[in-house]
């Protein structure tokens, strides 16, 4: 949580955090500012001190909403610096940032870099700053370092925001189910009222509309895949595919608050009208795996322990898994889950680690998504819910939605 940030910085020997970019669709900036509509901003958080937000003049109102200490960048006129450097905008940017850092008494120590910024600009800017401020060590982290570790445990306000997204997501899933069930069929193909076939692309467009009506965004798309595509875990589905009865459909939806806020992750597998015996068996086994994990979840346990549990269970049933064959392309071919927050994938992860960042803790939010996939049989099954751990270490699902495999349709 945010109140742990200084302690984490101390442990990781981080003297300051520097976050650059917009105040939306920029997870680390959103985390520190709350998601203000800032097109370009800078946050500096020194260990043991309050974060300071540097903002453009015309966005001063938005900056004030954050509750952070604010500094108007009009005092650091970039156009004057561009003239001073003979039109070298990059050098002007580095000069402005150097002045800001010096005025913040930040001229030596280790600075963790975060934010969404053009890679070329960021690399060049840091190279310039290293020359101008040789006492500073700028570095990044592939897993987000101290900020992602702080983000791994949510406070009550964050949990409430994810809960709201989850409830809206469930309504959109319900709308999708209602639409499919209302369609008539001919020759085992779903039809619209005008007699045209219902397609994956049509369903996705409706999903996006319903999400927008709920005030949500869909920045990473939706997985709605049928038949063989349902057995390829990250296949988003082919827009031109028609919806047929008796084929497994993996529906994985992971929207977020408008502006790139908190996510929710949710999956169901459906078979329209009826399901084959083989699909029913796979679905029962996946649901059983989900139940086994959720009944066993406890805090102060590594997430990887539950991945091992599911692999062993599926192997007992005769399915290949990534535990015995990391390159497996059928059976259980992926990890059990991941943390969810301002990124749809964040700490904790299911993979083993030398540190404790992947331990389940009170306040953590995790998606659990076991699945079984057989591309040659044109059949895949995944069921996913997102859970949170309360202060006593008990896990709860954000939403309660049916896991039925067969979705009834007309005729």
Buried (B, 14 or more C-beta within 10 A) or exposed (E): EBEBBBEBBEEBEBBBBBBBBBBBBBBBBBBBBBBBBBEBBBBBBBBEEEBBBBBBEEBEEBBEBBEBEBBBBEEBEBEEBBEEBEEBEBBBBBBBBBBBBEEBEBEEBBBBBBBBBEEEEBEBBBEBBBEBBEEBBBEEBEEBBBBBBBBBBBEEEBBEBBBBBBEBBBBBBEBBBEBBBEBBBEEBBBBEEEEEBBBBBBBBEBBBEBBBEBEBBBEBBBBBBBBBBBBBBEBBBBEEBBBBBBBBBBBBBBBBBBBBBBBBBBBBBBBBBBBBEEBBBBBEBBBBBBEBBBEEBEBEBBBBBBBBBBBEBBBEBEBBBBBEEEEBEBBBBBBBBBBBBBBBBBBBBBEEBEEEBBBBBBBBBBBBBBBBBBBEBBBBBBBBBBBBBEEEBEBEEBBEBEBBBBBEBEE
